[in-house]
Amino acid sequence: MAVLSAAMYYCFLNGAPHQGTERLFYMILAGIFCVSVWAAVMTTIWYIKWLRKKKTELENMVEILIKNADKLDK
């Protein structure tokens, strides 16, 4: 993912103005954007993994409750 962000940054800079303060401003904004995209994607991936882990935990809890349901009814 970091390579894609770097490639995106490189492509953005190819379209930047060639002189003046506009280039520096453009470089900073492009850098902020690329880092933000990378962070958003990595956070989404982490969250999906966390949800899958939580789902497995809840499924295990439900299985235990179903197994022990007979004992609870008595």
PyMOL Python script that loads the backbone (N, CA, C, O; Angstrom):
from pymol import cmd

cmd.read_pdbstr("""\
ATOM      1  N   MET A   1       0.819  -1.189   0.000  1.00  0.00           N
ATOM      2  CA  MET A   1       0.000   0.000   0.000  1.00  0.00           C
ATOM      3  C   MET A   1       0.863   1.254   0.000  1.00  0.00           C
ATOM      4  O   MET A   1       0.514   2.252  -0.630  1.00  0.00           O
ATOM      5  N   ALA A   2       1.974   1.204   0.696  1.00  0.00           N
ATOM      6  CA  ALA A   2       2.871   2.360   0.733  1.00  0.00           C
ATOM      7  C   ALA A   2       3.437   2.648  -0.661  1.00  0.00           C
ATOM      8  O   ALA A   2       3.643   3.804  -1.032  1.00  0.00           O
ATOM      9  N   VAL A   3       3.684   1.583  -1.424  1.00  0.00           N
ATOM     10  CA  VAL A   3       4.213   1.766  -2.783  1.00  0.00           C
ATOM     11  C   VAL A   3       3.175   2.467  -3.656  1.00  0.00           C
ATOM     12  O   VAL A   3       3.517   3.338  -4.457  1.00  0.00           O
ATOM     13  N   LEU A   4       1.915   2.087  -3.500  1.00  0.00           N
ATOM     14  CA  LEU A   4       0.857   2.747  -4.276  1.00  0.00           C
ATOM     15  C   LEU A   4       0.737   4.220  -3.903  1.00  0.00           C
ATOM     16  O   LEU A   4       0.535   5.068  -4.772  1.00  0.00           O
ATOM     17  N   SER A   5       0.861   4.523  -2.625  1.00  0.00           N
ATOM     18  CA  SER A   5       0.805   5.927  -2.203  1.00  0.00           C
ATOM     19  C   SER A   5       1.980   6.706  -2.771  1.00  0.00           C
ATOM     20  O   SER A   5       1.820   7.847  -3.203  1.00  0.00           O
ATOM     21  N   ALA A   6       3.156   6.098  -2.772  1.00  0.00           N
ATOM     22  CA  ALA A   6       4.329   6.768  -3.335  1.00  0.00           C
ATOM     23  C   ALA A   6       4.164   6.981  -4.841  1.00  0.00           C
ATOM     24  O   ALA A   6       4.519   8.039  -5.362  1.00  0.00           O
ATOM     25  N   ALA A   7       3.629   5.985  -5.533  1.00  0.00           N
ATOM     26  CA  ALA A   7       3.398   6.124  -6.970  1.00  0.00           C
ATOM     27  C   ALA A   7       2.359   7.210  -7.250  1.00  0.00           C
ATOM     28  O   ALA A   7       2.490   7.980  -8.202  1.00  0.00           O
ATOM     29  N   MET A   8       1.330   7.260  -6.412  1.00  0.00           N
ATOM     30  CA  MET A   8       0.308   8.289  -6.581  1.00  0.00           C
ATOM     31  C   MET A   8       0.923   9.680  -6.375  1.00  0.00           C
ATOM     32  O   MET A   8       0.627  10.616  -7.117  1.00  0.00           O
ATOM     33  N   TYR A   9       1.779   9.797  -5.363  1.00  0.00           N
ATOM     34  CA  TYR A   9       2.446  11.075  -5.089  1.00  0.00           C
ATOM     35  C   TYR A   9       3.320  11.480  -6.277  1.00  0.00           C
ATOM     36  O   TYR A   9       3.313  12.639  -6.693  1.00  0.00           O
ATOM     37  N   TYR A  10       4.065  10.527  -6.816  1.00  0.00           N
ATOM     38  CA  TYR A  10       4.927  10.791  -7.967  1.00  0.00           C
ATOM     39  C   TYR A  10       4.105  11.278  -9.167  1.00  0.00           C
ATOM     40  O   TYR A  10       4.492  12.225  -9.852  1.00  0.00           O
ATOM     41  N   CYS A  11       2.977  10.623  -9.409  1.00  0.00           N
ATOM     42  CA  CYS A  11       2.124  11.020 -10.533  1.00  0.00           C
ATOM     43  C   CYS A  11       1.536  12.407 -10.311  1.00  0.00           C
ATOM     44  O   CYS A  11       1.433  13.197 -11.249  1.00  0.00           O
ATOM     45  N   PHE A  12       1.152  12.701  -9.085  1.00  0.00           N
ATOM     46  CA  PHE A  12       0.633  14.039  -8.787  1.00  0.00           C
ATOM     47  C   PHE A  12       1.696  15.100  -9.050  1.00  0.00           C
ATOM     48  O   PHE A  12       1.399  16.169  -9.584  1.00  0.00           O
ATOM     49  N   LEU A  13       2.940  14.797  -8.670  1.00  0.00           N
ATOM     50  CA  LEU A  13       4.004  15.796  -8.849  1.00  0.00           C
ATOM     51  C   LEU A  13       4.348  16.024 -10.312  1.00  0.00           C
ATOM     52  O   LEU A  13       4.829  17.098 -10.672  1.00  0.00           O
ATOM     53  N   ASN A  14       4.112  15.042 -11.151  1.00  0.00           N
ATOM     54  CA  ASN A  14       4.357  15.238 -12.578  1.00  0.00           C
ATOM     55  C   ASN A  14       3.425  16.283 -13.161  1.00  0.00           C
ATOM     56  O   ASN A  14       3.761  16.923 -14.158  1.00  0.00           O
ATOM     57  N   GLY A  15       2.263  16.467 -12.559  1.00  0.00           N
ATOM     58  CA  GLY A  15       1.326  17.472 -13.049  1.00  0.00           C
ATOM     59  C   GLY A  15       1.432  18.796 -12.318  1.00  0.00           C
ATOM     60  O   GLY A  15       0.640  19.707 -12.560  1.00  0.00           O
ATOM     61  N   ALA A  16       2.398  18.909 -11.431  1.00  0.00           N
ATOM     62  CA  ALA A  16       2.556  20.134 -10.637  1.00  0.00           C
ATOM     63  C   ALA A  16       3.160  21.251 -11.479  1.00  0.00           C
ATOM     64  O   ALA A  16       3.846  20.991 -12.468  1.00  0.00           O
ATOM     65  N   PRO A  17       2.903  22.491 -11.084  1.00  0.00           N
ATOM     66  CA  PRO A  17       3.570  23.613 -11.760  1.00  0.00           C
ATOM     67  C   PRO A  17       5.089  23.481 -11.609  1.00  0.00           C
ATOM     68  O   PRO A  17       5.565  22.913 -10.626  1.00  0.00           O
ATOM     69  N   HIS A  18       5.843  23.998 -12.566  1.00  0.00           N
ATOM     70  CA  HIS A  18       7.293  23.793 -12.563  1.00  0.00           C
ATOM     71  C   HIS A  18       8.072  24.856 -11.814  1.00  0.00           C
ATOM     72  O   HIS A  18       9.282  24.713 -11.634  1.00  0.00           O
ATOM     73  N   GLN A  19       7.428  25.898 -11.380  1.00  0.00           N
ATOM     74  CA  GLN A  19       8.185  26.938 -10.679  1.00  0.00           C
ATOM     75  C   GLN A  19       7.281  27.698  -9.720  1.00  0.00           C
ATOM     76  O   GLN A  19       6.054  27.616  -9.778  1.00  0.00           O
ATOM     77  N   GLY A  20       7.925  28.423  -8.856  1.00  0.00           N
ATOM     78  CA  GLY A  20       7.186  29.288  -7.933  1.00  0.00           C
ATOM     79  C   GLY A  20       6.717  28.576  -6.677  1.00  0.00           C
ATOM     80  O   GLY A  20       6.992  27.396  -6.456  1.00  0.00           O
ATOM     81  N   THR A  21       6.000  29.335  -5.866  1.00  0.00           N
ATOM     82  CA  THR A  21       5.519  28.802  -4.598  1.00  0.00           C
ATOM     83  C   THR A  21       4.353  27.842  -4.813  1.00  0.00           C
ATOM     84  O   THR A  21       4.015  27.063  -3.922  1.00  0.00           O
ATOM     85  N   GLU A  22       3.736  27.897  -5.998  1.00  0.00           N
ATOM     86  CA  GLU A  22       2.633  26.980  -6.274  1.00  0.00           C
ATOM     87  C   GLU A  22       3.106  25.536  -6.236  1.00  0.00           C
ATOM     88  O   GLU A  22       2.372  24.653  -5.792  1.00  0.00           O
ATOM     89  N   ARG A  23       4.321  25.289  -6.697  1.00  0.00           N
ATOM     90  CA  ARG A  23       4.853  23.914  -6.706  1.00  0.00           C
ATOM     91  C   ARG A  23       5.008  23.379  -5.282  1.00  0.00           C
ATOM     92  O   ARG A  23       4.613  22.248  -4.998  1.00  0.00           O
ATOM     93  N   LEU A  24       5.574  24.179  -4.397  1.00  0.00           N
ATOM     94  CA  LEU A  24       5.747  23.748  -3.013  1.00  0.00           C
ATOM     95  C   LEU A  24       4.389  23.486  -2.362  1.00  0.00           C
ATOM     96  O   LEU A  24       4.202  22.479  -1.679  1.00  0.00           O
ATOM     97  N   PHE A  25       3.458  24.392  -2.578  1.00  0.00           N
ATOM     98  CA  PHE A  25       2.113  24.233  -2.022  1.00  0.00           C
ATOM     99  C   PHE A  25       1.453  22.965  -2.568  1.00  0.00           C
ATOM    100  O   PHE A  25       0.822  22.215  -1.823  1.00  0.00           O
ATOM    101  N   TYR A  26       1.602  22.738  -3.859  1.00  0.00           N
ATOM    102  CA  TYR A  26       1.035  21.551  -4.502  1.00  0.00           C
ATOM    103  C   TYR A  26       1.678  20.284  -3.951  1.00  0.00           C
ATOM    104  O   TYR A  26       0.987  19.295  -3.712  1.00  0.00           O
ATOM    105  N   MET A  27       2.995  20.303  -3.748  1.00  0.00           N
ATOM    106  CA  MET A  27       3.697  19.133  -3.216  1.00  0.00           C
ATOM    107  C   MET A  27       3.218  18.798  -1.810  1.00  0.00           C
ATOM    108  O   MET A  27       3.021  17.629  -1.480  1.00  0.00           O
ATOM    109  N   ILE A  28       3.033  19.811  -0.991  1.00  0.00           N
ATOM    110  CA  ILE A  28       2.582  19.585   0.384  1.00  0.00           C
ATOM    111  C   ILE A  28       1.169  19.021   0.392  1.00  0.00           C
ATOM    112  O   ILE A  28       0.893  18.060   1.111  1.00  0.00           O
ATOM    113  N   LEU A  29       0.274  19.598  -0.393  1.00  0.00           N
ATOM    114  CA  LEU A  29      -1.098  19.094  -0.437  1.00  0.00           C
ATOM    115  C   LEU A  29      -1.172  17.680  -0.995  1.00  0.00           C
ATOM    116  O   LEU A  29      -1.935  16.852  -0.497  1.00  0.00           O
ATOM    117  N   ALA A  30      -0.382  17.402  -2.025  1.00  0.00           N
ATOM    118  CA  ALA A  30      -0.358  16.047  -2.592  1.00  0.00           C
ATOM    119  C   ALA A  30       0.165  15.050  -1.561  1.00  0.00           C
ATOM    120  O   ALA A  30      -0.357  13.941  -1.451  1.00  0.00           O
ATOM    121  N   GLY A  31       1.187  15.436  -0.810  1.00  0.00           N
ATOM    122  CA  GLY A  31       1.729  14.565   0.234  1.00  0.00           C
ATOM    123  C   GLY A  31       0.708  14.285   1.323  1.00  0.00           C
ATOM    124  O   GLY A  31       0.557  13.144   1.761  1.00  0.00           O
ATOM    125  N   ILE A  32       0.011  15.321   1.759  1.00  0.00           N
ATOM    126  CA  ILE A  32      -1.021  15.144   2.783  1.00  0.00           C
ATOM    127  C   ILE A  32      -2.118  14.222   2.272  1.00  0.00           C
ATOM    128  O   ILE A  32      -2.585  13.344   2.997  1.00  0.00           O
ATOM    129  N   PHE A  33      -2.527  14.420   1.032  1.00  0.00           N
ATOM    130  CA  PHE A  33      -3.573  13.577   0.453  1.00  0.00           C
ATOM    131  C   PHE A  33      -3.138  12.119   0.370  1.00  0.00           C
ATOM    132  O   PHE A  33      -3.897  11.222   0.737  1.00  0.00           O
ATOM    133  N   CYS A  34      -1.916  11.878  -0.113  1.00  0.00           N
ATOM    134  CA  CYS A  34      -1.433  10.497  -0.273  1.00  0.00           C
ATOM    135  C   CYS A  34      -1.297   9.793   1.075  1.00  0.00           C
ATOM    136  O   CYS A  34      -1.639   8.616   1.195  1.00  0.00           O
ATOM    137  N   VAL A  35      -0.807  10.496   2.081  1.00  0.00           N
ATOM    138  CA  VAL A  35      -0.695   9.904   3.412  1.00  0.00           C
ATOM    139  C   VAL A  35      -2.086   9.635   3.986  1.00  0.00           C
ATOM    140  O   VAL A  35      -2.299   8.622   4.651  1.00  0.00           O
ATOM    141  N   SER A  36      -3.017  10.528   3.733  1.00  0.00           N
ATOM    142  CA  SER A  36      -4.383  10.341   4.230  1.00  0.00           C
ATOM    143  C   SER A  36      -5.042   9.126   3.584  1.00  0.00           C
ATOM    144  O   SER A  36      -5.719   8.354   4.262  1.00  0.00           O
ATOM    145  N   VAL A  37      -4.851   8.956   2.306  1.00  0.00           N
ATOM    146  CA  VAL A  37      -5.415   7.789   1.609  1.00  0.00           C
ATOM    147  C   VAL A  37      -4.806   6.508   2.178  1.00  0.00           C
ATOM    148  O   VAL A  37      -5.522   5.543   2.446  1.00  0.00           O
ATOM    149  N   TRP A  38      -3.487   6.498   2.361  1.00  0.00           N
ATOM    150  CA  TRP A  38      -2.822   5.324   2.908  1.00  0.00           C
ATOM    151  C   TRP A  38      -3.358   5.009   4.307  1.00  0.00           C
ATOM    152  O   TRP A  38      -3.646   3.853   4.617  1.00  0.00           O
ATOM    153  N   ALA A  39      -3.489   6.034   5.148  1.00  0.00           N
ATOM    154  CA  ALA A  39      -3.981   5.830   6.513  1.00  0.00           C
ATOM    155  C   ALA A  39      -5.423   5.322   6.511  1.00  0.00           C
ATOM    156  O   ALA A  39      -5.774   4.451   7.307  1.00  0.00           O
ATOM    157  N   ALA A  40      -6.249   5.856   5.632  1.00  0.00           N
ATOM    158  CA  ALA A  40      -7.645   5.422   5.566  1.00  0.00           C
ATOM    159  C   ALA A  40      -7.745   3.951   5.140  1.00  0.00           C
ATOM    160  O   ALA A  40      -8.535   3.194   5.702  1.00  0.00           O
ATOM    161  N   VAL A  41      -6.963   3.561   4.172  1.00  0.00           N
ATOM    162  CA  VAL A  41      -6.995   2.171   3.703  1.00  0.00           C
ATOM    163  C   VAL A  41      -6.477   1.228   4.782  1.00  0.00           C
ATOM    164  O   VAL A  41      -7.075   0.178   5.020  1.00  0.00           O
ATOM    165  N   MET A  42      -5.378   1.585   5.436  1.00  0.00           N
ATOM    166  CA  MET A  42      -4.827   0.732   6.481  1.00  0.00           C
ATOM    167  C   MET A  42      -5.780   0.627   7.670  1.00  0.00           C
ATOM    168  O   MET A  42      -5.911  -0.443   8.266  1.00  0.00           O
ATOM    169  N   THR A  43      -6.440   1.718   8.017  1.00  0.00           N
ATOM    170  CA  THR A  43      -7.411   1.692   9.107  1.00  0.00           C
ATOM    171  C   THR A  43      -8.595   0.811   8.749  1.00  0.00           C
ATOM    172  O   THR A  43      -9.095   0.072   9.597  1.00  0.00           O
ATOM    173  N   THR A  44      -9.043   0.879   7.517  1.00  0.00           N
ATOM    174  CA  THR A  44     -10.151   0.037   7.066  1.00  0.00           C
ATOM    175  C   THR A  44      -9.774  -1.436   7.119  1.00  0.00           C
ATOM    176  O   THR A  44     -10.571  -2.265   7.558  1.00  0.00           O
ATOM    177  N   ILE A  45      -8.571  -1.765   6.677  1.00  0.00           N
ATOM    178  CA  ILE A  45      -8.113  -3.157   6.722  1.00  0.00           C
ATOM    179  C   ILE A  45      -8.045  -3.644   8.168  1.00  0.00           C
ATOM    180  O   ILE A  45      -8.489  -4.752   8.469  1.00  0.00           O
ATOM    181  N   TRP A  46      -7.493  -2.822   9.066  1.00  0.00           N
ATOM    182  CA  TRP A  46      -7.411  -3.202  10.476  1.00  0.00           C
ATOM    183  C   TRP A  46      -8.807  -3.419  11.053  1.00  0.00           C
ATOM    184  O   TRP A  46      -9.033  -4.378  11.791  1.00  0.00           O
ATOM    185  N   TYR A  47      -9.738  -2.536  10.721  1.00  0.00           N
ATOM    186  CA  TYR A  47     -11.098  -2.629  11.256  1.00  0.00           C
ATOM    187  C   TYR A  47     -11.800  -3.896  10.764  1.00  0.00           C
ATOM    188  O   TYR A  47     -12.514  -4.544  11.528  1.00  0.00           O
ATOM    189  N   ILE A  48     -11.603  -4.246   9.511  1.00  0.00           N
ATOM    190  CA  ILE A  48     -12.206  -5.474   8.971  1.00  0.00           C
ATOM    191  C   ILE A  48     -11.649  -6.692   9.695  1.00  0.00           C
ATOM    192  O   ILE A  48     -12.398  -7.604  10.045  1.00  0.00           O
ATOM    193  N   LYS A  49     -10.329  -6.711   9.922  1.00  0.00           N
ATOM    194  CA  LYS A  49      -9.735  -7.832  10.659  1.00  0.00           C
ATOM    195  C   LYS A  49     -10.285  -7.892  12.080  1.00  0.00           C
ATOM    196  O   LYS A  49     -10.562  -8.980  12.586  1.00  0.00           O
ATOM    197  N   TRP A  50     -10.445  -6.750  12.729  1.00  0.00           N
ATOM    198  CA  TRP A  50     -10.977  -6.695  14.085  1.00  0.00           C
ATOM    199  C   TRP A  50     -12.422  -7.200  14.124  1.00  0.00           C
ATOM    200  O   TRP A  50     -12.796  -7.937  15.036  1.00  0.00           O
ATOM    201  N   LEU A  51     -13.231  -6.809  13.142  1.00  0.00           N
ATOM    202  CA  LEU A  51     -14.616  -7.274  13.086  1.00  0.00           C
ATOM    203  C   LEU A  51     -14.694  -8.785  12.885  1.00  0.00           C
ATOM    204  O   LEU A  51     -15.533  -9.450  13.492  1.00  0.00           O
ATOM    205  N   ARG A  52     -13.831  -9.324  12.042  1.00  0.00           N
ATOM    206  CA  ARG A  52     -13.824 -10.772  11.824  1.00  0.00           C
ATOM    207  C   ARG A  52     -13.453 -11.515  13.107  1.00  0.00           C
ATOM    208  O   ARG A  52     -14.043 -12.547  13.429  1.00  0.00           O
ATOM    209  N   LYS A  53     -12.475 -10.983  13.830  1.00  0.00           N
ATOM    210  CA  LYS A  53     -12.082 -11.587  15.100  1.00  0.00           C
ATOM    211  C   LYS A  53     -13.233 -11.536  16.099  1.00  0.00           C
ATOM    212  O   LYS A  53     -13.514 -12.517  16.787  1.00  0.00           O
ATOM    213  N   LYS A  54     -13.894 -10.388  16.172  1.00  0.00           N
ATOM    214  CA  LYS A  54     -15.019 -10.221  17.093  1.00  0.00           C
ATOM    215  C   LYS A  54     -16.153 -11.171  16.724  1.00  0.00           C
ATOM    216  O   LYS A  54     -16.787 -11.750  17.606  1.00  0.00           O
ATOM    217  N   LYS A  55     -16.411 -11.333  15.442  1.00  0.00           N
ATOM    218  CA  LYS A  55     -17.466 -12.237  14.977  1.00  0.00           C
ATOM    219  C   LYS A  55     -17.175 -13.667  15.406  1.00  0.00           C
ATOM    220  O   LYS A  55     -18.075 -14.375  15.858  1.00  0.00           O
ATOM    221  N   THR A  56     -15.928 -14.096  15.268  1.00  0.00           N
ATOM    222  CA  THR A  56     -15.539 -15.441  15.683  1.00  0.00           C
ATOM    223  C   THR A  56     -15.738 -15.618  17.182  1.00  0.00           C
ATOM    224  O   THR A  56     -16.231 -16.655  17.624  1.00  0.00           O
ATOM    225  N   GLU A  57     -15.359 -14.613  17.966  1.00  0.00           N
ATOM    226  CA  GLU A  57     -15.551 -14.678  19.416  1.00  0.00           C
ATOM    227  C   GLU A  57     -17.028 -14.805  19.768  1.00  0.00           C
ATOM    228  O   GLU A  57     -17.401 -15.605  20.626  1.00  0.00           O
ATOM    229  N   LEU A  58     -17.857 -14.022  19.110  1.00  0.00           N
ATOM    230  CA  LEU A  58     -19.295 -14.080  19.387  1.00  0.00           C
ATOM    231  C   LEU A  58     -19.905 -15.409  18.964  1.00  0.00           C
ATOM    232  O   LEU A  58     -20.781 -15.932  19.652  1.00  0.00           O
ATOM    233  N   GLU A  59     -19.458 -15.956  17.852  1.00  0.00           N
ATOM    234  CA  GLU A  59     -19.945 -17.266  17.419  1.00  0.00           C
ATOM    235  C   GLU A  59     -19.582 -18.337  18.440  1.00  0.00           C
ATOM    236  O   GLU A  59     -20.388 -19.219  18.736  1.00  0.00           O
ATOM    237  N   ASN A  60     -18.367 -18.259  18.978  1.00  0.00           N
ATOM    238  CA  ASN A  60     -17.954 -19.223  20.006  1.00  0.00           C
ATOM    239  C   ASN A  60     -18.811 -19.076  21.260  1.00  0.00           C
ATOM    240  O   ASN A  60     -19.182 -20.074  21.877  1.00  0.00           O
ATOM    241  N   MET A  61     -19.124 -17.845  21.638  1.00  0.00           N
ATOM    242  CA  MET A  61     -19.967 -17.621  22.806  1.00  0.00           C
ATOM    243  C   MET A  61     -21.367 -18.185  22.592  1.00  0.00           C
ATOM    244  O   MET A  61     -21.943 -18.770  23.510  1.00  0.00           O
ATOM    245  N   VAL A  62     -21.913 -18.019  21.407  1.00  0.00           N
ATOM    246  CA  VAL A  62     -23.249 -18.538  21.099  1.00  0.00           C
ATOM    247  C   VAL A  62     -23.245 -20.061  21.150  1.00  0.00           C
ATOM    248  O   VAL A  62     -24.177 -20.666  21.679  1.00  0.00           O
ATOM    249  N   GLU A  63     -22.210 -20.681  20.605  1.00  0.00           N
ATOM    250  CA  GLU A  63     -22.111 -22.143  20.653  1.00  0.00           C
ATOM    251  C   GLU A  63     -22.088 -22.641  22.095  1.00  0.00           C
ATOM    252  O   GLU A  63     -22.751 -23.628  22.416  1.00  0.00           O
ATOM    253  N   ILE A  64     -21.345 -21.982  22.957  1.00  0.00           N
ATOM    254  CA  ILE A  64     -21.276 -22.377  24.362  1.00  0.00           C
ATOM    255  C   ILE A  64     -22.634 -22.204  25.032  1.00  0.00           C
ATOM    256  O   ILE A  64     -23.066 -23.062  25.802  1.00  0.00           O
ATOM    257  N   LEU A  65     -23.303 -21.099  24.740  1.00  0.00           N
ATOM    258  CA  LEU A  65     -24.625 -20.871  25.327  1.00  0.00           C
ATOM    259  C   LEU A  65     -25.636 -21.915  24.866  1.00  0.00           C
ATOM    260  O   LEU A  65     -26.464 -22.374  25.653  1.00  0.00           O
ATOM    261  N   ILE A  66     -25.567 -22.286  23.595  1.00  0.00           N
ATOM    262  CA  ILE A  66     -26.500 -23.298  23.079  1.00  0.00           C
ATOM    263  C   ILE A  66     -26.221 -24.650  23.729  1.00  0.00           C
ATOM    264  O   ILE A  66     -27.154 -25.376  24.073  1.00  0.00           O
ATOM    265  N   LYS A  67     -24.955 -24.989  23.898  1.00  0.00           N
ATOM    266  CA  LYS A  67     -24.604 -26.253  24.552  1.00  0.00           C
ATOM    267  C   LYS A  67     -25.090 -26.285  25.996  1.00  0.00           C
ATOM    268  O   LYS A  67     -25.507 -27.334  26.489  1.00  0.00           O
ATOM    269  N   ASN A  68     -25.038 -25.145  26.674  1.00  0.00           N
ATOM    270  CA  ASN A  68     -25.405 -25.080  28.083  1.00  0.00           C
ATOM    271  C   ASN A  68     -26.866 -24.677  28.296  1.00  0.00           C
ATOM    272  O   ASN A  68     -27.291 -24.480  29.434  1.00  0.00           O
ATOM    273  N   ALA A  69     -27.620 -24.557  27.238  1.00  0.00           N
ATOM    274  CA  ALA A  69     -29.017 -24.122  27.368  1.00  0.00           C
ATOM    275  C   ALA A  69     -29.833 -25.122  28.149  1.00  0.00           C
ATOM    276  O   ALA A  69     -30.695 -24.725  28.934  1.00  0.00           O
ATOM    277  N   ASP A  70     -29.592 -26.406  27.964  1.00  0.00           N
ATOM    278  CA  ASP A  70     -30.317 -27.441  28.702  1.00  0.00           C
ATOM    279  C   ASP A  70     -30.068 -27.330  30.205  1.00  0.00           C
ATOM    280  O   ASP A  70     -30.988 -27.507  31.004  1.00  0.00           O
ATOM    281  N   LYS A  71     -28.864 -27.047  30.575  1.00  0.00           N
ATOM    282  CA  LYS A  71     -28.529 -26.893  31.985  1.00  0.00           C
ATOM    283  C   LYS A  71     -29.202 -25.664  32.598  1.00  0.00           C
ATOM    284  O   LYS A  71     -29.586 -25.673  33.768  1.00  0.00           O
ATOM    285  N   LEU A  72     -29.338 -24.617  31.800  1.00  0.00           N
ATOM    286  CA  LEU A  72     -29.963 -23.391  32.294  1.00  0.00           C
ATOM    287  C   LEU A  72     -31.465 -23.557  32.495  1.00  0.00           C
ATOM    288  O   LEU A  72     -32.046 -22.941  33.388  1.00  0.00           O
ATOM    289  N   ASP A  73     -32.091 -24.385  31.670  1.00  0.00           N
ATOM    290  CA  ASP A  73     -33.546 -24.587  31.778  1.00  0.00           C
ATOM    291  C   ASP A  73     -33.920 -25.388  33.027  1.00  0.00           C
ATOM    292  O   ASP A  73     -35.040 -25.262  33.520  1.00  0.00           O
ATOM    293  N   LYS A  74     -33.038 -26.179  33.526  1.00  0.00           N
ATOM    294  CA  LYS A  74     -33.370 -27.049  34.671  1.00  0.00           C
ATOM    295  C   LYS A  74     -33.347 -26.319  35.976  1.00  0.00           C
ATOM    296  O   LYS A  74     -33.605 -26.916  37.022  1.00  0.00           O
TER     297      LYS A  74
END
""", "prot")
cmd.dss("prot")
cmd.show_as("cartoon", "prot")
cmd.util.cbc("prot")
cmd.orient("prot")
